[in-house]
Each structure stands twice: as C-alpha cells, then as structure tokens.
Amino acid sequence: MPIKVPNNLPAIETLTNENVFVMTDTRAMTQDVRPLHILLLNLMPTKIDTETQITRMLSNTPLQLELELLQTATHKPHVTSQEHMLAFYKTFNDIRNEYYDGMIITGAPIELLEFEEVDYWDELCEIMEWSKTHVHSTFHICWGAQAGLYYHYGIRKHKLPQKLSGVFKHTLKTKRSMLFRGFDDEFYVPQSRNTTVNAEDIENTPGISILSTSEAAGVFCVKSDNDRQIFVT
C-alpha cells in the first residue's frame, strides 16, 4: 500500500525509482480512506537521507500512512537547506493540538553530550510529555531511545570503553511480543554507538521491560507495559 507524503518531497523520486508506491498529497485527496497519521520528529542533521530511509521502511505495510515531518524550533539545521525545512517541516506549535496514531523520534549524533546540554532538550521534553496524551504509540530510535528512557523513566546512559560498531547476534527475552512476531529466537542487528543503557537499571524500573538483548551489544529493545512507548537502541 502507498505511503502519503508531502508534494515534491525529495524522497519521492528515490523511492519511486526503487518501485516503492508513494502517494502525494494531491493524489491522496481523491481517495476516501482514513490513513494512519504518523509524525516523524527528525533530529538527524542529514534530514533528506533520514526522511528517505524511514519512508522506505514505513512503506512495507499493507496500511495507508500519512507522514508529517517535525523539527525542533530551538535548533536550526546546518546541513539541510532552510528552504527544505520551511517547505516540508512543522514545529511543535503547529501540531500541539493534533492527535497521531504513531510518532517516531530519531537519533542524533550528540550522544556524548549530557542530555541537559543539548540545546533543544527542553523542547524535546515538552514533545515527549505531549506524546503521552496525543500519540497512541511512540517509537524512539538510537539516541532518541536513550533520551526517552531518561526522560520518562530516569534511566541514564553510560559511556562505553570504546565505540560499539558492527553487526551483532541478538536474542529475544520476550518471545510472545507482537513487535517480534515472526522473528527467530536469534537475529542480527547493526549497532554503532558510544554509549549504552544498563539492563539492570531497566529491570529495576517498574512499567517497562526488555524484549531483546545481545550478549555483546547489550540492551536492544525495550517497551512500556502499556505499549505506548518503544525504545530501540
């Protein structure tokens, strides 16, 4: 099924060439279908590359999706043009009264900074708090997962002795989770990061549980007991 994106988004040409069915706003207006509304908070400096990667993955669903792009107002990107940001991105003030089926919070190449040192940390906290009442389920990725675990549950990140980089074997701790339906008990995942979260900190925190870990790479996937928050390192 198609994924609905803004007209003229650069990802359209790339995905069309990959035979991914992408539907523009104009074409979607002709269909009487209620799509899932997904909000992408893109914290990566390479906005267009990240948009394309995530849109590509979201297209692998039988459901019709409508994707909106969100940026932080307290940090202006230096890699992506301002014209692109103004054309395709909204800020929190634009969407604070809206409701979404899902939200994705990406990573960011700032993991060696303390969370409170990040210039948009207060705004990100406001968005994460808002998500508890305006988003059915939020998917946190990489640094976004560490930021979410810290904000929602007070779980701190820890610097690794050396950078973790490679493809590692992971195992399922919770084999009946819907998130891993169809997965083998063991599977391989790429990891590239300088920090980690400790499994014992999560295990001692009420309201969340670990779904998957790696002997070499540590915690991989965590979710809240109510399924409203998912964290993938």
Backbone bond lengths (Angstrom), bond angles and torsions (degrees), N, CA, C in turn:
res aa  C-N    CA-C-N  psi(-1)  N-CA   C-N-CA  omega(-1)  CA-C   N-CA-C  phi
1 M - - - 1.463 - - 1.528 109.44 -
2 P 1.323 116.92 158.09 1.457 119.33 -175.70 1.511 112.86 -79.04
3 I 1.327 114.89 160.12 1.452 121.49 170.01 1.520 107.03 -112.88
4 K 1.325 116.57 131.30 1.453 121.91 -176.95 1.525 109.62 -89.69
5 V 1.321 116.53 126.47 1.458 122.49 -178.91 1.519 108.47 -132.86
6 P 1.334 118.02 164.53 1.466 120.11 179.01 1.525 111.90 -62.03
7 N 1.337 115.83 147.64 1.464 120.24 174.64 1.526 110.64 -54.64
8 N 1.324 116.30 139.08 1.468 124.01 173.43 1.526 114.51 70.73
9 L 1.348 118.88 9.86 1.458 119.84 174.88 1.527 108.99 -60.02
10 P 1.353 119.55 131.70 1.460 120.51 -177.09 1.520 114.77 -55.61
11 A 1.342 117.57 -28.46 1.466 120.06 -179.57 1.527 112.42 -62.62
12 I 1.336 117.76 -22.98 1.461 120.54 -175.60 1.517 111.33 -58.83
13 E 1.322 117.67 -48.17 1.465 120.75 -177.83 1.524 111.20 -63.41
14 T 1.339 116.94 -44.12 1.462 120.67 -179.63 1.518 111.22 -61.22
15 L 1.322 117.06 -47.37 1.455 120.72 -176.29 1.521 111.95 -72.29
16 T 1.316 117.63 -34.99 1.462 120.16 176.28 1.520 110.76 -62.09
17 N 1.333 116.24 -39.72 1.466 120.35 177.37 1.525 112.06 -66.30
18 E 1.336 116.74 -22.21 1.464 121.52 176.65 1.535 111.88 -90.79
19 N 1.326 116.09 6.56 1.467 122.61 -179.79 1.528 112.37 68.83
20 V 1.334 116.83 27.00 1.462 122.14 173.46 1.526 108.11 -89.24
21 F 1.327 117.00 130.59 1.457 121.90 -178.17 1.521 108.90 -79.05
22 V 1.323 116.61 105.95 1.460 122.71 178.78 1.527 108.28 -111.91
23 M 1.320 116.79 131.66 1.461 121.47 -178.83 1.526 109.76 -111.72
24 T 1.317 116.83 128.79 1.458 120.78 178.71 1.521 110.32 -80.91
25 D 1.332 115.50 166.05 1.466 120.53 177.05 1.529 111.52 -54.11
26 T 1.324 115.93 -42.74 1.465 120.33 -175.69 1.515 111.44 -60.85
27 R 1.338 116.66 -46.51 1.460 119.57 -179.05 1.530 111.30 -70.31
28 A 1.321 117.11 -37.13 1.470 120.28 -177.78 1.524 112.10 -62.80
29 M 1.336 116.62 -29.02 1.467 120.17 -178.98 1.527 111.66 -64.22
30 T 1.318 118.42 -18.33 1.455 121.48 -178.88 1.522 112.07 -87.02
31 Q 1.327 118.31 -4.42 1.460 121.64 -176.75 1.531 110.36 -109.40
32 D 1.316 115.42 137.50 1.469 121.14 179.09 1.529 108.63 -96.48
33 V 1.339 115.48 70.99 1.460 122.40 -177.28 1.520 107.91 -132.12
34 R 1.322 116.73 140.02 1.461 120.83 176.32 1.521 107.59 -94.46
35 P 1.345 118.59 101.05 1.462 120.04 -179.82 1.525 111.37 -78.72
36 L 1.322 115.61 162.47 1.462 120.36 170.13 1.523 108.59 -73.48
37 H 1.317 117.14 132.10 1.462 121.46 -179.83 1.528 109.05 -92.99
38 I 1.313 115.89 118.16 1.462 122.43 -177.55 1.521 109.24 -118.55
39 L 1.323 116.47 131.86 1.463 122.81 178.72 1.525 108.48 -108.70
40 L 1.313 117.22 127.23 1.463 122.41 178.71 1.523 109.55 -109.44
41 L 1.332 116.62 108.90 1.464 121.24 172.79 1.524 107.20 -87.75
42 N 1.315 115.69 102.78 1.469 122.37 -172.30 1.524 109.18 -95.30
43 L 1.330 115.61 105.41 1.467 121.29 -179.33 1.526 112.50 -98.17
44 M 1.327 117.14 -3.07 1.461 120.57 -178.84 1.529 110.22 -75.41
45 P 1.343 117.82 146.31 1.471 119.39 178.05 1.526 112.50 -69.26
46 T 1.328 117.05 -31.69 1.471 121.49 179.51 1.533 107.73 -89.16
47 K 1.326 115.64 77.43 1.465 121.11 -171.80 1.524 112.15 -59.69
48 I 1.331 117.79 -48.44 1.461 120.93 -173.14 1.521 110.59 -66.02
49 D 1.326 117.87 -42.32 1.463 120.62 177.58 1.526 110.65 -60.37
50 T 1.332 116.56 -43.05 1.469 120.74 -178.66 1.523 110.98 -68.11
51 E 1.335 116.96 -41.84 1.470 120.21 176.01 1.526 110.54 -55.55
52 T 1.336 115.65 -45.89 1.458 120.70 -176.75 1.525 111.13 -65.68
53 Q 1.334 116.91 -44.29 1.464 120.92 -178.69 1.530 111.14 -61.90
54 I 1.321 116.74 -45.99 1.459 119.60 -176.16 1.533 110.74 -74.08
55 T 1.318 117.70 -38.41 1.456 120.18 176.26 1.525 110.63 -61.21
56 R 1.315 116.69 -39.65 1.466 121.23 177.98 1.531 110.86 -59.06
57 M 1.333 116.66 -44.41 1.464 119.72 -179.36 1.525 111.62 -70.64
58 L 1.332 117.22 -40.25 1.456 120.17 -179.40 1.523 112.17 -64.92
59 S 1.310 116.73 -24.04 1.469 119.86 -178.85 1.521 112.23 -70.94
60 N 1.337 118.17 -13.58 1.470 121.37 -178.79 1.524 111.88 -84.65
61 T 1.323 116.79 47.39 1.457 122.09 179.89 1.514 108.79 -135.47
62 P 1.331 118.63 148.80 1.457 120.37 175.66 1.518 113.22 -77.22
63 L 1.334 117.25 -3.86 1.462 121.51 -178.11 1.524 110.44 -93.44
64 Q 1.318 116.12 154.70 1.455 119.94 173.15 1.534 108.66 -88.01
65 L 1.317 116.03 130.70 1.458 122.01 -177.52 1.518 110.31 -117.13
66 E 1.319 114.81 146.81 1.466 120.89 171.74 1.522 107.63 -118.12
67 L 1.323 116.52 118.72 1.458 122.32 -173.77 1.517 110.65 -103.63
68 E 1.337 116.20 128.29 1.458 122.24 171.27 1.518 108.79 -115.05
69 L 1.318 116.18 144.16 1.460 122.39 -176.42 1.528 109.62 -106.45
70 L 1.330 115.23 133.13 1.463 121.89 -176.98 1.519 109.91 -123.81
71 Q 1.326 116.34 136.97 1.458 122.70 173.86 1.518 109.52 -121.33
72 T 1.328 115.60 163.45 1.460 119.59 173.94 1.524 108.94 -84.69
73 A 1.319 116.05 139.80 1.462 120.37 179.01 1.518 111.90 -80.46
74 T 1.337 116.67 -20.86 1.465 120.90 -175.49 1.527 112.84 -89.86
75 H 1.338 117.37 2.02 1.465 119.81 176.38 1.520 108.75 -142.22
76 K 1.310 116.10 123.51 1.458 121.08 179.86 1.526 109.29 -96.86
77 P 1.333 117.82 128.38 1.465 120.44 -179.32 1.518 111.72 -67.80
78 H 1.334 115.74 146.00 1.462 121.15 -179.13 1.521 112.04 -106.04
79 V 1.342 117.15 -18.21 1.461 120.68 -177.16 1.523 111.08 -90.60
80 T 1.330 116.71 -38.87 1.459 121.99 -177.23 1.525 109.57 -95.41
81 S 1.336 116.22 140.74 1.460 120.71 -175.57 1.523 111.51 -64.85
82 Q 1.323 115.57 149.66 1.454 120.89 177.13 1.520 110.79 -65.25
83 E 1.338 116.76 -31.08 1.464 120.35 178.44 1.534 110.47 -61.56
84 H 1.338 116.53 -42.23 1.458 120.54 178.83 1.533 110.18 -64.59
85 M 1.310 117.17 -43.93 1.460 120.83 -178.22 1.531 110.80 -63.92
86 L 1.327 117.43 -42.45 1.458 120.53 -179.50 1.526 111.41 -68.13
87 A 1.327 116.43 -32.58 1.464 120.24 -176.74 1.521 112.45 -75.65
88 F 1.339 117.32 -35.34 1.461 119.13 -167.73 1.535 114.97 -121.05
89 Y 1.330 118.51 -13.90 1.460 120.10 -173.01 1.516 112.01 -110.75
90 K 1.347 114.37 146.15 1.449 121.94 172.01 1.516 109.20 -108.76
91 T 1.318 116.33 166.41 1.462 121.77 172.87 1.528 108.35 -111.03
92 F 1.315 115.59 170.58 1.463 120.38 -175.24 1.520 111.98 -58.41
93 N 1.333 117.64 -38.06 1.464 119.59 179.61 1.522 112.02 -61.29
94 D 1.331 116.78 -28.15 1.464 120.48 -179.63 1.531 112.44 -72.07
95 I 1.340 117.00 -27.55 1.466 119.19 -169.92 1.529 113.68 -121.37
96 R 1.310 118.40 3.08 1.471 120.49 -171.65 1.530 112.85 -61.60
97 N 1.307 118.85 -21.12 1.463 121.10 179.30 1.524 112.81 -98.70
98 E 1.330 116.73 5.73 1.460 121.57 -179.81 1.534 110.46 -93.60
99 Y 1.345 114.91 164.71 1.462 121.87 176.89 1.533 108.39 -125.63
100 Y 1.341 115.77 144.18 1.466 120.85 -174.65 1.519 110.53 -132.68
101 D 1.327 114.51 148.72 1.461 119.69 174.73 1.523 110.44 -71.69
102 G 1.315 116.66 -35.27 1.459 119.94 -178.83 1.514 111.18 -153.42
103 M 1.333 115.75 156.70 1.455 122.17 173.89 1.516 108.90 -137.15
104 I 1.320 115.71 143.23 1.459 122.52 174.71 1.523 107.76 -115.11
105 I 1.324 117.07 128.01 1.463 122.37 173.38 1.518 106.90 -111.10
106 T 1.317 116.91 116.37 1.464 120.63 -174.99 1.525 111.47 -78.67
107 G 1.301 114.31 175.36 1.458 120.91 170.56 1.522 110.84 -79.65
108 A 1.318 115.33 -178.97 1.462 122.52 177.03 1.529 107.21 -156.57
109 P 1.334 118.25 146.20 1.465 121.22 -176.48 1.528 112.43 -80.49
110 I 1.332 116.29 57.22 1.473 121.04 -174.72 1.523 110.65 -135.67
111 E 1.335 116.97 23.97 1.456 119.38 -168.06 1.522 113.65 -68.37
112 L 1.328 118.74 -18.78 1.463 119.75 179.43 1.528 112.06 -83.29
113 L 1.328 117.36 -10.26 1.456 120.90 173.27 1.524 109.95 -79.61
114 E 1.321 116.75 146.33 1.459 119.66 168.12 1.526 108.21 -65.65
115 F 1.323 117.02 147.70 1.455 119.45 -176.71 1.524 111.87 -55.24
116 E 1.323 115.90 -42.91 1.472 119.68 -176.73 1.524 112.51 -69.31
117 E 1.329 118.02 -13.72 1.464 121.30 177.91 1.525 112.64 -84.40
118 V 1.318 117.82 -12.88 1.465 121.86 -179.61 1.529 108.79 -72.80
119 D 1.335 116.99 130.80 1.466 119.14 -170.82 1.525 113.51 -66.23
120 Y 1.327 118.34 -21.18 1.464 119.62 178.34 1.527 112.31 -107.55
121 W 1.330 118.17 18.95 1.457 120.81 -176.03 1.532 112.43 -60.39
122 D 1.324 117.97 -46.11 1.468 120.29 -179.27 1.524 111.06 -60.98
123 E 1.328 116.79 -40.88 1.460 120.18 178.18 1.525 110.90 -66.32
124 L 1.330 117.10 -41.03 1.459 120.62 178.36 1.526 110.44 -62.57
125 C 1.320 117.17 -41.08 1.473 120.23 177.07 1.527 111.09 -60.97
126 E 1.322 116.74 -40.68 1.461 120.53 178.54 1.530 110.57 -62.94
127 I 1.326 116.39 -41.03 1.466 120.80 178.99 1.530 110.32 -66.51
128 M 1.335 117.69 -43.10 1.463 120.16 -179.70 1.526 111.33 -65.98
129 E 1.320 117.23 -35.86 1.465 120.03 176.11 1.530 110.12 -66.38
130 W 1.323 116.21 -45.26 1.468 122.02 177.71 1.526 111.54 -58.27
131 S 1.344 116.83 -36.13 1.463 120.88 -176.43 1.526 112.00 -62.55
132 K 1.323 117.82 -24.54 1.465 120.71 -177.55 1.523 112.11 -67.34
133 T 1.325 117.35 -21.99 1.463 120.94 -178.68 1.528 112.69 -117.72
134 H 1.344 117.98 -12.05 1.467 120.54 -174.89 1.526 113.64 -119.14
135 V 1.333 117.43 -2.60 1.469 120.83 -179.50 1.524 107.76 -131.42
136 H 1.342 116.02 132.44 1.459 118.83 -179.40 1.520 111.71 -67.27
137 S 1.339 117.51 -42.77 1.465 120.71 179.64 1.524 109.37 -150.93
138 T 1.334 116.02 134.07 1.471 121.87 -177.38 1.516 109.81 -115.41
139 F 1.327 115.24 131.18 1.466 123.33 -177.32 1.526 108.52 -108.34
140 H 1.335 116.83 112.85 1.461 122.66 -177.82 1.525 109.08 -101.08
141 I 1.330 116.70 131.59 1.461 121.55 -175.43 1.526 110.30 -118.14
142 C 1.334 116.98 134.02 1.475 124.10 168.78 1.538 110.64 56.75
143 W 1.347 118.59 -120.66 1.463 119.26 178.30 1.522 110.43 -60.24
144 G 1.327 116.79 -33.23 1.463 120.04 176.64 1.517 112.01 -60.71
145 A 1.355 116.92 -33.22 1.468 120.84 176.83 1.524 110.40 -69.05
146 Q 1.323 116.75 -43.27 1.464 119.50 178.50 1.523 110.86 -64.98
147 A 1.333 116.67 -39.99 1.467 120.45 178.67 1.527 110.48 -64.02
148 G 1.341 117.20 -41.44 1.456 120.87 179.80 1.513 112.64 -67.07
149 L 1.327 116.82 -42.11 1.470 120.29 178.30 1.531 110.83 -63.70
150 Y 1.321 116.03 -36.75 1.463 120.01 179.92 1.531 110.72 -71.23
151 Y 1.343 116.31 -45.00 1.464 118.39 -177.21 1.528 111.62 -68.91
152 H 1.324 117.01 -49.20 1.460 120.75 -173.03 1.529 113.13 -77.45
153 Y 1.350 116.58 -32.22 1.471 119.18 -170.46 1.525 114.07 -129.74
154 G 1.320 117.73 1.12 1.461 120.43 177.75 1.521 114.33 70.44
155 I 1.332 118.24 20.44 1.468 121.96 -178.70 1.527 109.23 -86.82
156 R 1.297 116.18 122.33 1.458 121.20 -174.65 1.524 111.76 -87.18
157 K 1.315 115.35 153.25 1.464 120.89 171.75 1.527 108.62 -90.80
158 H 1.337 116.61 158.32 1.462 122.26 -179.05 1.524 109.17 -133.53
159 K 1.315 115.79 137.45 1.455 120.68 179.90 1.524 110.01 -72.52
160 L 1.317 115.51 134.13 1.458 121.29 178.04 1.523 110.55 -80.86
161 P 1.348 118.26 153.68 1.467 120.58 177.95 1.524 112.07 -59.33
162 Q 1.322 116.54 -34.43 1.461 121.72 174.36 1.521 108.57 -148.28
163 K 1.336 116.41 161.22 1.455 120.06 -175.87 1.520 111.19 -61.36
164 L 1.337 114.93 135.69 1.459 121.65 174.68 1.524 107.32 -88.31
165 S 1.312 117.40 119.88 1.453 120.89 -177.24 1.519 109.80 -149.91
166 G 1.324 116.87 123.36 1.452 120.41 178.96 1.512 111.21 151.24
167 V 1.320 115.71 -170.08 1.462 123.01 177.46 1.522 107.26 -113.99
168 F 1.342 116.40 122.33 1.459 120.92 -168.90 1.537 110.98 -123.27
169 K 1.330 114.98 149.95 1.456 120.80 175.32 1.526 109.28 -74.13
170 H 1.333 115.99 132.76 1.456 123.13 178.06 1.527 108.98 -122.65
171 T 1.319 115.93 153.91 1.460 121.02 179.03 1.520 109.70 -127.81
172 L 1.331 115.31 155.95 1.455 121.42 177.32 1.517 110.50 -87.72
173 K 1.322 116.26 128.40 1.465 120.54 172.62 1.522 110.31 -90.07
174 T 1.325 116.13 -33.35 1.459 121.84 -179.85 1.523 107.47 -116.99
175 K 1.303 116.98 97.56 1.461 120.63 -170.28 1.521 113.42 -77.70
176 R 1.327 118.34 -15.50 1.458 120.97 -177.51 1.529 112.59 -99.83
177 S 1.327 117.44 12.96 1.457 120.15 179.52 1.524 110.76 -70.80
178 M 1.337 116.45 135.77 1.461 120.42 177.08 1.521 111.80 -62.42
179 L 1.325 117.16 -28.98 1.461 120.20 -178.73 1.518 112.20 -63.61
180 F 1.330 117.34 -28.28 1.460 120.91 -177.24 1.528 112.00 -113.73
181 R 1.305 115.58 23.52 1.462 119.68 178.08 1.538 109.29 -61.30
182 G 1.329 116.06 127.66 1.456 120.99 -178.87 1.511 114.32 91.67
183 F 1.347 117.66 -8.56 1.462 121.06 178.38 1.525 110.29 -76.04
184 D 1.327 115.79 151.10 1.457 120.99 167.17 1.528 108.72 -72.61
185 D 1.333 116.17 163.47 1.463 119.76 177.60 1.522 111.06 -64.19
186 E 1.322 116.79 -28.30 1.462 122.50 176.84 1.529 108.74 -123.91
187 F 1.317 116.52 138.87 1.468 121.71 179.38 1.527 108.15 -153.61
188 Y 1.320 116.34 165.31 1.466 121.08 -174.86 1.528 110.61 -111.34
189 V 1.343 114.68 139.98 1.462 121.33 -176.43 1.536 109.00 -136.81
190 P 1.333 118.47 135.56 1.469 120.34 173.30 1.526 110.51 -75.63
191 Q 1.324 116.11 141.29 1.464 122.14 176.91 1.524 108.56 -134.85
192 S 1.316 116.40 140.54 1.464 121.21 175.76 1.520 107.95 -151.88
193 R 1.332 116.38 98.89 1.467 120.01 -177.28 1.527 110.63 -161.74
194 N 1.344 113.57 161.63 1.466 121.71 -178.93 1.523 112.58 -105.35
195 T 1.325 117.14 -7.53 1.462 120.85 -175.85 1.527 109.27 -133.00
196 T 1.335 115.78 167.11 1.453 120.52 -179.26 1.522 109.45 -149.64
197 V 1.323 115.95 169.83 1.465 121.73 170.65 1.527 107.33 -116.12
198 N 1.322 116.44 145.93 1.461 120.75 -176.38 1.525 111.11 -86.18
199 A 1.337 115.31 135.41 1.461 120.55 -179.54 1.522 111.22 -60.83
200 E 1.329 117.50 -39.35 1.459 119.57 -176.97 1.530 112.07 -65.23
201 D 1.352 117.10 -31.76 1.463 119.77 176.45 1.522 110.87 -64.02
202 I 1.327 116.01 -40.37 1.465 120.47 179.82 1.527 110.48 -71.16
203 E 1.326 116.55 -43.19 1.466 120.82 -178.83 1.526 112.18 -63.48
204 N 1.332 116.65 -25.74 1.465 120.77 179.15 1.527 112.98 -93.00
205 T 1.337 116.62 7.53 1.460 121.09 -178.34 1.526 109.90 -108.68
206 P 1.324 118.63 119.76 1.474 120.35 179.01 1.524 111.09 -65.70
207 G 1.330 116.19 147.43 1.452 121.28 171.71 1.504 115.69 96.21
208 I 1.339 118.05 -7.64 1.464 120.67 178.92 1.521 109.15 -138.11
209 S 1.328 115.64 159.44 1.458 120.21 178.82 1.518 110.20 -147.03
210 I 1.326 115.82 154.84 1.455 122.71 178.61 1.528 108.87 -87.97
211 L 1.325 116.24 129.28 1.459 121.24 177.90 1.519 112.31 -96.74
212 S 1.335 116.58 -31.67 1.460 119.64 -175.71 1.518 110.29 -152.34
213 T 1.338 115.23 142.90 1.459 121.47 178.70 1.525 109.87 -140.24
214 S 1.324 114.71 171.99 1.454 121.79 175.24 1.519 108.34 -133.17
215 E 1.324 116.19 136.73 1.462 119.75 177.97 1.515 110.99 -61.49
216 A 1.331 117.01 -34.58 1.462 121.17 -178.15 1.526 112.82 -91.70
217 A 1.355 117.16 -34.51 1.457 120.44 -171.19 1.528 113.91 -107.39
218 G 1.322 118.23 -6.93 1.458 120.38 176.62 1.517 113.61 84.28
219 V 1.327 115.22 -153.67 1.463 122.05 -175.32 1.527 110.13 -64.29
220 F 1.337 115.51 133.83 1.464 120.29 179.31 1.528 112.71 -112.06
221 C 1.326 117.32 -52.73 1.465 119.83 -175.77 1.519 110.40 -133.31
222 V 1.330 115.31 133.33 1.465 123.72 -179.72 1.522 107.34 -132.16
223 K 1.329 117.23 145.75 1.458 119.30 174.39 1.525 110.35 -139.90
224 S 1.318 115.07 156.41 1.456 120.38 174.51 1.518 109.06 -76.96
225 D 1.311 116.33 154.99 1.462 120.52 -177.94 1.526 112.69 -64.00
226 N 1.329 117.13 -25.40 1.470 120.12 179.67 1.529 112.45 -92.77
227 D 1.330 116.91 5.48 1.478 123.02 177.36 1.524 113.35 66.59
228 R 1.316 118.24 14.31 1.461 120.05 -178.70 1.517 113.02 -86.45
229 Q 1.343 116.67 -16.42 1.466 120.93 -178.94 1.515 109.72 -135.24
230 I 1.335 115.71 132.67 1.456 122.94 178.59 1.520 107.50 -128.26
231 F 1.322 115.96 135.47 1.455 122.09 -176.58 1.531 109.24 -126.93
232 V 1.328 117.16 120.11 1.465 121.53 179.15 1.530 108.14 -122.84
233 T 1.347 115.48 121.25 1.464 119.58 -174.55 1.515 113.04 -78.25
